[in-house]
Amino acid sequence: MKLTFLGAAGEVTGSQHLIETDTKRILLDCGLFQGPDDQVRSRNETFHCRPRHLDCVILSHAHIDHSGRLPALYGAGFRGPVYSTRATADIAEMMLRDSARIQEEDARFLNRRRKEHQPEQQPLYTEAEVRKVVQSFRHVPKGAWQVLSSDLKLRFLEAGHILGAAITELEILDGSTWKRLVFTGDLGRRGKPLLNDPETVERCDVVITESTYGNRVHPDSGDVRAALKRVICEAAERGGRVIIPAFSLGRTQLIVYLLNELRNEHALCRVPVYIDSPLAVRLTDIYRDHQQDLDADVQDTLKFDDDVFDFEGLTYLRSRDESIALNRTEGPFVVISASGMCESGRVVHHIRHAVSDERHTILIVGFQAHRTLGRQLVEQRRTVRIFGRPYTRRCRVEVINGLSAHADAEDLRWWFEKLRDAGGAGQAFIVHGEQDAARALRDLIADCCDQPPVIPQGGQSFDV
């Protein structure tokens, strides 16, 4: 069996790993390389997996750096099935449609401004290609082995990362020998609200593992609900609003769920709450459709509350006009809006209207990359730049840490100790992490493997 690492090898985007035997060619994930377009465009346009000759794709979850090139793969000739959980398929369709729409809008924008001698910009793929590739999705429930062919079996286990995310277990006939391969996808954390904990696996011949936070431990989240209550109620007393930049997938649903818990306990002051992200609104509908897949606490709540993503005073905004009107609204309110790093989308307009007013609060609930507006706010800068213009910051900036959906070093240690106790792995390959994180995880899991763990680089192949 041959493994070739075509993405998320020595980096954290573009997840794509090729498995080849004498009879099978399987692609694990088909993610988008993310970054400035002039740096990643050619990488996203080019495939090194011979798409026409792939037997199938197995999709770990719907984040765009794991699923975002599937329509382009179809455009390059792939016609096989894409295996995923049902929730992943539903979310991926929504995410891919949104990605295609943005690409088509960007292409039209750039073409209106191109010079006569410049070639027309084309989107990586279109919504029509998204519609075609989603027709090839095949839903596989978690927990039970599925026989896909005489030489391939598949089982999905809970990954705990986002709704639908799965650990992939494969049994592959390699010549005359059956081999077991495990692909973690992105692992989640233990004991966090909304999602089930990651499941563990037994002895395997090969494990391909992510390492995003292999060298870091997340800050203690403390009592997140108490922090949300404090920030919102203090702002309400000042007559101010609270702006929460949050990713449309995962983070928004988690915050709404926590606010719903506070409302069910009559512990939150009565201020209006708005979700101002069309994508988040559609994704929350998918979470509603899959409430049975969420954790035991959610199931307990559903015994007396039939919708954990709705409560009195919560409004989901869909139109641009509704979003604009919100900034003319007097009095305190809370608005949760994409994007998480404050660099694009409707949230930037909400921040612009609030940043110079001391009554208001911007609540940061996720990591903010260097040089982003979100990072400027976390650093409490007195002047921030929004749409290229300087604004004096007079609003409060609060930060709630510990809401990451990624396993940290302690979670990864726990998962691999369980694997070691169940017989360990023959060989481990460490992907989806920067070099420092991958090296730290290599040292952490060395005693779980028969051979020293390997950190592959992009394009490298290994016989196992």
Secondary structure per residue as TSV (DSSP state, phi and psi in degrees):
chain	resnum	aa	ss	phi	psi
A	1	M	-	360.0	135.8
A	2	K	E	-116.0	133.1
A	3	L	E	-113.3	132.7
A	4	T	E	-127.3	128.9
A	5	F	E	-100.6	109.5
A	6	L	E	-105.9	-1.9
A	7	G	E	-171.2	160.3
A	8	A	S	53.7	33.1
A	9	A	S	-113.5	110.3
A	10	G	S	77.1	12.8
A	11	E	S	-158.5	179.6
A	12	V	S	-116.6	10.0
A	13	T	S	-128.6	168.8
A	14	G	-	75.9	33.3
A	15	S	-	-52.1	123.2
A	16	Q	E	-168.6	116.9
A	17	H	E	-134.4	128.2
A	18	L	E	-103.2	129.3
A	19	I	E	-111.2	129.6
A	20	E	E	-131.4	133.0
A	21	T	-	-125.6	-172.4
A	22	D	S	-64.2	-23.3
A	23	T	S	-121.7	-10.2
A	24	K	-	-134.6	146.0
A	25	R	E	-132.5	109.9
A	26	I	E	-121.5	135.2
A	27	L	E	-109.6	122.3
A	28	L	E	-90.0	113.4
A	29	D	-	66.2	160.4
A	30	C	-	-151.7	71.9
A	31	G	-	-90.7	158.3
A	32	L	-	-82.1	134.3
A	33	F	-	-73.4	127.6
A	34	Q	-	-109.9	145.9
A	35	G	S	148.9	-176.8
A	36	P	-	-54.2	136.4
A	37	D	H	-57.7	-37.1
A	38	D	H	-70.4	-15.0
A	39	Q	H	-95.6	-26.7
A	40	V	H	-116.5	-6.4
A	41	R	H	-56.5	-51.2
A	42	S	H	-65.5	-33.8
A	43	R	H	-66.4	-38.0
A	44	N	H	-75.0	-23.0
A	45	E	H	-83.8	-19.3
A	46	T	-	-109.5	132.7
A	47	F	-	-115.0	139.9
A	48	H	S	-116.2	22.0
A	49	C	S	-113.1	7.8
A	50	R	-	51.1	71.6
A	51	P	G	-52.0	-37.6
A	52	R	G	-64.8	-21.4
A	53	H	G	-105.4	8.8
A	54	L	-	-77.4	139.0
A	55	D	-	-79.9	-37.5
A	56	C	E	-166.4	166.1
A	57	V	E	-117.8	139.1
A	58	I	E	-115.5	120.1
A	59	L	-	-104.4	121.4
A	60	S	-	-73.9	-41.5
A	61	H	-	-166.6	178.9
A	62	A	-	-96.9	-0.5
A	63	H	-	-55.5	144.8
A	64	I	H	-66.7	-24.8
A	65	D	H	-79.0	1.8
A	66	H	H	-118.2	-22.6
A	67	S	H	-122.2	-9.9
A	68	G	T	-70.0	-9.8
A	69	R	T	-106.3	6.4
A	70	L	H	-57.0	-44.2
A	71	P	H	-63.6	-35.8
A	72	A	H	-67.7	-34.6
A	73	L	H	-62.2	-42.3
A	74	Y	H	-61.0	-43.9
A	75	G	H	-62.7	-24.2
A	76	A	T	-89.2	3.2
A	77	G	T	116.6	-3.9
A	78	F	-	-68.6	133.6
A	79	R	-	-134.3	14.9
A	80	G	S	-86.1	-179.9
A	81	P	-	-77.6	154.2
A	82	V	E	-114.4	114.3
A	83	Y	E	-92.7	131.8
A	84	S	E	-159.7	171.7
A	85	T	-	-71.0	161.3
A	86	R	H	-62.6	-42.3
A	87	A	H	-63.4	-40.5
A	88	T	H	-61.6	-41.9
A	89	A	H	-61.6	-43.8
A	90	D	H	-64.1	-43.5
A	91	I	H	-70.2	-42.0
A	92	A	H	-60.1	-40.9
A	93	E	H	-58.2	-44.0
A	94	M	H	-65.7	-45.0
A	95	M	H	-65.3	-41.1
A	96	L	H	-70.1	-38.0
A	97	R	H	-62.2	-42.4
A	98	D	H	-65.0	-41.7
A	99	S	H	-61.8	-44.0
A	100	A	H	-63.7	-41.9
A	101	R	H	-60.3	-44.7
A	102	I	H	-63.2	-43.1
A	103	Q	H	-62.7	-41.7
A	104	E	H	-66.8	-39.8
A	105	E	H	-65.6	-42.7
A	106	D	H	-62.1	-41.4
A	107	A	H	-62.9	-43.3
A	108	R	H	-63.2	-41.5
A	109	F	H	-60.8	-48.3
A	110	L	H	-67.6	-36.2
A	111	N	H	-69.5	-30.0
A	112	R	H	-66.9	-23.1
A	113	R	T	-110.8	4.1
A	114	R	-	-74.6	151.7
A	115	K	-	-80.9	160.2
A	116	E	T	-57.5	-36.2
A	117	H	T	-83.7	-8.1
A	118	Q	S	-84.6	142.7
A	119	P	-	-70.1	154.8
A	120	E	-	-67.9	139.9
A	121	Q	-	-79.5	134.1
A	122	Q	-	-114.7	142.9
A	123	P	-	-67.1	153.5
A	124	L	S	-60.7	-37.2
A	125	Y	S	-158.1	168.9
A	126	T	-	-114.2	168.0
A	127	E	H	-63.0	-29.5
A	128	A	H	-63.6	-39.7
A	129	E	H	-69.6	-32.4
A	130	V	H	-62.1	-46.2
A	131	R	H	-59.5	-36.9
A	132	K	H	-71.2	-43.4
A	133	V	H	-71.8	-32.5
A	134	V	H	-68.9	-19.8
A	135	Q	T	-68.6	-16.7
A	136	S	T	-92.3	0.0
A	137	F	E	-68.3	136.7
A	138	R	E	-123.8	125.1
A	139	H	E	-86.7	130.9
A	140	V	-	-123.5	121.2
A	141	P	-	-71.4	155.3
A	142	K	B	-75.2	147.8
A	143	G	T	103.0	-27.7
A	144	A	S	-116.5	141.0
A	145	W	-	-68.3	136.5
A	146	Q	E	-116.4	127.2
A	147	V	E	-85.5	109.8
A	148	L	E	-87.6	-29.4
A	149	S	E	-164.3	178.7
A	150	S	T	-66.1	-15.3
A	151	D	T	-124.2	17.6
A	152	L	E	-151.9	127.4
A	153	K	E	-125.1	148.1
A	154	L	E	-133.9	137.0
A	155	R	E	-136.3	133.9
A	156	F	E	-100.9	138.7
A	157	L	E	-122.9	160.0
A	158	E	E	-63.4	129.1
A	159	A	-	-100.8	-23.0
A	160	G	-	71.8	17.9
A	161	H	S	-93.2	-59.8
A	162	I	S	-138.6	172.1
A	163	L	T	-53.4	127.9
A	164	G	T	88.7	-16.0
A	165	A	-	-62.6	140.6
A	166	A	E	-137.7	145.5
A	167	I	E	-81.1	134.6
A	168	T	E	-100.5	125.6
A	169	E	E	-113.4	128.6
A	170	L	E	-122.3	138.9
A	171	E	E	-113.4	117.9
A	172	I	E	-122.2	130.8
A	173	L	E	-81.1	111.9
A	174	D	E	-110.6	99.9
A	175	G	T	68.5	-116.0
A	176	S	T	-107.2	8.1
A	177	T	E	-117.9	131.3
A	178	W	E	-82.4	132.5
A	179	K	E	-124.0	143.4
A	180	R	E	-106.1	126.1
A	181	L	E	-120.5	135.5
A	182	V	E	-118.1	132.4
A	183	F	E	-121.2	117.3
A	184	T	-	-69.6	-21.9
A	185	G	-	58.4	-141.7
A	186	D	S	-100.6	121.1
A	187	L	-	-83.2	146.2
A	188	G	-	-97.1	-165.2
A	189	R	-	-109.5	161.1
A	190	R	S	-91.4	145.2
A	191	G	S	70.9	21.2
A	192	K	-	-98.3	152.4
A	193	P	S	-63.7	153.4
A	194	L	S	84.0	-51.1
A	195	L	S	-101.8	151.8
A	196	N	-	-71.6	155.2
A	197	D	-	-68.1	153.5
A	198	P	-	-61.4	143.2
A	199	E	-	-86.9	161.0
A	200	T	-	-108.1	167.0
A	201	V	-	-124.3	164.7
A	202	E	-	-96.2	-176.5
A	203	R	-	-45.4	134.6
A	204	C	E	-140.1	160.2
A	205	D	E	-79.3	-36.0
A	206	V	E	-139.4	136.3
A	207	V	E	-126.4	129.6
A	208	I	E	-107.1	117.7
A	209	T	E	-123.9	142.4
A	210	E	E	-71.3	161.9
A	211	S	-	-144.2	25.8
A	212	T	T	-49.2	-48.2
A	213	Y	B	-114.5	37.1
A	214	G	T	-64.8	-16.9
A	215	N	T	-118.4	16.3
A	216	R	-	-137.5	151.3
A	217	V	-	-115.3	127.8
A	218	H	-	-63.7	146.4
A	219	P	-	-60.6	152.1
A	220	D	-	-61.8	124.4
A	221	S	-	-73.6	-14.8
A	222	G	-	57.2	-146.6
A	223	D	-	-98.3	93.0
A	224	V	H	-63.0	-40.2
A	225	R	H	-61.3	-41.0
A	226	A	H	-64.0	-38.1
A	227	A	H	-66.4	-42.4
A	228	L	H	-60.2	-45.7
A	229	K	H	-59.6	-46.5
A	230	R	H	-61.1	-49.8
A	231	V	H	-62.2	-45.2
A	232	I	H	-67.8	-43.7
A	233	C	H	-71.5	-36.0
A	234	E	H	-64.3	-41.3
A	235	A	H	-65.2	-40.0
A	236	A	H	-62.1	-38.4
A	237	E	H	-63.3	-30.9
A	238	R	T	-84.8	-3.9
A	239	G	T	77.2	20.7
A	240	G	-	-104.2	167.1
A	241	R	-	-101.1	160.9
A	242	V	E	-119.9	121.1
A	243	I	E	-103.6	123.5
A	244	I	E	-116.8	101.7
A	245	P	E	-72.2	127.1
A	246	A	-	-150.4	140.4
A	247	F	-	-59.7	142.6
A	248	S	T	-64.3	-32.5
A	249	L	T	-103.7	116.3
A	250	G	T	96.2	-63.6
A	251	R	H	-68.7	-42.9
A	252	T	H	-61.0	-45.5
A	253	Q	H	-64.6	-36.4
A	254	L	H	-64.4	-45.6
A	255	I	H	-65.2	-42.4
A	256	V	H	-60.8	-41.2
A	257	Y	H	-61.6	-43.6
A	258	L	H	-65.5	-39.6
A	259	L	H	-65.8	-36.9
A	260	N	H	-63.4	-39.1
A	261	E	H	-61.4	-44.5
A	262	L	H	-61.3	-41.0
A	263	R	H	-66.9	-39.8
A	264	N	H	-62.1	-29.2
A	265	E	T	-91.7	4.5
A	266	H	T	55.8	37.7
A	267	A	-	-107.6	-2.4
A	268	L	S	-113.6	135.6
A	269	C	-	-60.6	152.3
A	270	R	-	-85.6	85.4
A	271	V	-	-121.8	147.2
A	272	P	-	-64.3	145.2
A	273	V	E	-124.1	132.1
A	274	Y	E	-122.7	137.2
A	275	I	E	-103.1	112.2
A	276	D	E	-116.4	73.8
A	277	S	-	-160.5	109.2
A	278	P	H	-55.6	-38.4
A	279	L	H	-67.1	-42.8
A	280	A	H	-61.5	-37.7
A	281	V	H	-61.1	-46.4
A	282	R	H	-68.3	-38.5
A	283	L	H	-68.6	-35.2
A	284	T	H	-63.6	-35.0
A	285	D	H	-59.5	-37.8
A	286	I	H	-68.3	-40.9
A	287	Y	H	-57.9	-40.9
A	288	R	H	-60.7	-42.2
A	289	D	H	-64.3	-21.8
A	290	H	T	-119.2	30.6
A	291	Q	G	-59.9	-26.2
A	292	Q	G	-67.6	-16.6
A	293	D	G	-89.1	-3.4
A	294	L	S	-89.1	176.9
A	295	D	-	-75.2	177.9
A	296	A	H	-63.0	-35.2
A	297	D	H	-63.6	-39.0
A	298	V	H	-63.2	-42.5
A	299	Q	H	-63.1	-36.9
A	300	D	H	-65.3	-41.7
A	301	T	H	-64.0	-37.1
A	302	L	T	-65.9	-13.2
A	303	K	T	-69.4	-25.0
A	304	F	T	-127.3	-6.4
A	305	D	-	-135.1	110.3
A	306	D	S	-80.3	-2.0
A	307	D	-	-147.9	105.4
A	308	V	T	-79.2	-1.1
A	309	F	T	-113.6	27.3
A	310	D	-	-153.2	147.0
A	311	F	-	-160.2	163.9
A	312	E	T	-60.3	127.8
A	313	G	T	98.2	-5.1
A	314	L	E	-95.8	131.3
A	315	T	E	-128.9	131.0
A	316	Y	E	-96.3	119.5
A	317	L	E	-93.1	138.3
A	318	R	-	-115.2	-38.7
A	319	S	S	-92.9	156.3
A	320	R	H	-63.1	-38.0
A	321	D	H	-63.0	-38.6
A	322	E	H	-63.2	-39.2
A	323	S	H	-65.4	-43.8
A	324	I	H	-63.4	-42.0
A	325	A	H	-63.9	-28.7
A	326	L	H	-60.7	-35.2
A	327	N	T	-75.6	-5.5
A	328	R	T	-101.5	2.2
A	329	T	-	-79.1	133.0
A	330	E	-	-89.4	156.0
A	331	G	S	87.9	170.3
A	332	P	-	-73.7	145.9
A	333	F	-	-162.4	169.6
A	334	V	E	-117.4	134.5
A	335	V	E	-128.7	127.2
A	336	I	E	-107.5	122.7
A	337	S	E	-149.3	146.2
A	338	A	S	-77.2	157.0
A	339	S	-	-101.5	168.6
A	340	G	T	-67.9	-23.7
A	341	M	T	-107.3	12.1
A	342	C	S	65.6	26.1
A	343	E	S	-101.9	-16.0
A	344	S	S	-157.6	171.5
A	345	G	S	84.6	-174.6
A	346	R	H	-66.2	-27.8
A	347	V	H	-61.5	-29.3
A	348	V	H	-63.6	-38.0
A	349	H	H	-67.4	-39.3
A	350	H	H	-64.0	-40.3
A	351	I	H	-64.8	-42.9
A	352	R	H	-58.6	-38.6
A	353	H	H	-77.3	-17.4
A	354	A	H	-108.2	-21.9
A	355	V	T	-64.6	-28.4
A	356	S	T	-99.5	12.7
A	357	D	-	-115.3	119.8
A	358	E	T	-68.9	-13.2
A	359	R	T	-72.2	-25.4
A	360	H	-	-93.7	163.1
A	361	T	E	-133.2	135.8
A	362	I	E	-106.1	121.4
A	363	L	E	-106.1	113.9
A	364	I	E	-93.3	126.8
A	365	V	-	-123.8	17.2
A	366	G	S	-158.6	170.6
A	367	F	-	-61.2	138.6
A	368	Q	-	-118.8	115.8
A	369	A	-	-67.9	157.4
A	370	H	T	-57.0	137.8
A	371	R	T	77.1	0.0
A	372	T	S	-82.7	161.5
A	373	L	H	-59.8	-38.2
A	374	G	H	-58.6	-41.0
A	375	R	H	-66.9	-39.4
A	376	Q	H	-58.2	-39.3
A	377	L	H	-70.2	-43.7
A	378	V	H	-59.7	-36.3
A	379	E	T	-77.5	2.3
A	380	Q	T	58.0	38.3
A	381	R	-	-66.7	142.3
A	382	R	S	-73.4	-27.9
A	383	T	E	-125.5	130.8
A	384	V	E	-125.8	155.0
A	385	R	E	-105.5	127.4
A	386	I	E	-131.2	124.5
A	387	F	T	52.9	36.5
A	388	G	T	81.2	0.3
A	389	R	E	-113.3	145.8
A	390	P	E	-79.3	139.8
A	391	Y	E	-130.1	136.9
A	392	T	E	-78.0	125.5
A	393	R	-	-86.9	117.5
A	394	R	-	-117.0	-15.1
A	395	C	S	-70.5	163.8
A	396	R	E	-81.8	148.6
A	397	V	E	-123.5	121.0
A	398	E	E	-115.1	152.2
A	399	V	E	-130.5	129.2
A	400	I	-	-114.0	114.9
A	401	N	-	-92.9	172.9
A	402	G	-	87.5	11.5
A	403	L	-	-98.8	9.0
A	404	S	-	-59.4	142.1
A	405	A	-	-89.7	-0.2
A	406	H	S	-94.0	137.8
A	407	A	-	-57.4	139.2
A	408	D	B	-100.6	-170.7
A	409	A	H	-60.0	-37.5
A	410	E	H	-69.8	-38.8
A	411	D	H	-64.7	-42.3
A	412	L	H	-65.5	-39.3
A	413	R	H	-59.1	-47.2
A	414	W	H	-58.5	-46.1
A	415	W	H	-63.4	-44.4
A	416	F	H	-74.9	-27.8
A	417	E	H	-65.6	-37.9
A	418	K	H	-63.8	-40.0
A	419	L	H	-64.7	-43.3
A	420	R	H	-60.0	-43.4
A	421	D	H	-66.2	-24.1
A	422	A	T	-94.5	13.6
A	423	G	T	116.8	-13.5
A	424	G	-	76.3	-170.9
A	425	A	E	-122.4	148.2
A	426	G	E	-68.7	-47.5
A	427	Q	E	-144.1	139.1
A	428	A	E	-119.6	139.1
A	429	F	E	-120.9	129.1
A	430	I	E	-107.6	118.5
A	431	V	E	-128.4	-176.6
A	432	H	S	51.7	56.0
A	433	G	S	-168.8	152.9
A	434	E	-	-67.0	164.1
A	435	Q	H	-59.6	-42.1
A	436	D	H	-63.1	-41.0
A	437	A	H	-67.6	-42.1
A	438	A	H	-64.3	-41.4
A	439	R	H	-65.5	-40.0
A	440	A	H	-63.1	-41.9
A	441	L	H	-68.1	-36.2
A	442	R	H	-56.1	-45.5
A	443	D	H	-68.4	-36.0
A	444	L	H	-68.0	-34.0
A	445	I	H	-105.6	6.7
A	446	A	G	-56.0	-37.6
A	447	D	G	-81.5	3.1
A	448	C	G	-94.9	-5.5
A	449	C	B	-124.2	148.8
A	450	D	S	-70.7	-31.9
A	451	Q	S	-120.1	157.1
A	452	P	-	-58.3	132.9
A	453	P	-	-59.0	147.8
A	454	V	B	-113.3	137.9
A	455	I	-	-107.3	94.3
A	456	P	-	-73.2	153.4
A	457	Q	-	-105.4	163.6
A	458	G	T	-55.8	128.4
A	459	G	T	90.7	-8.5
A	460	Q	-	-73.9	145.2
A	461	S	E	-121.3	151.7
A	462	F	E	-142.8	137.9
A	463	D	E	-92.5	127.4
A	464	V	-	-129.7	360.0
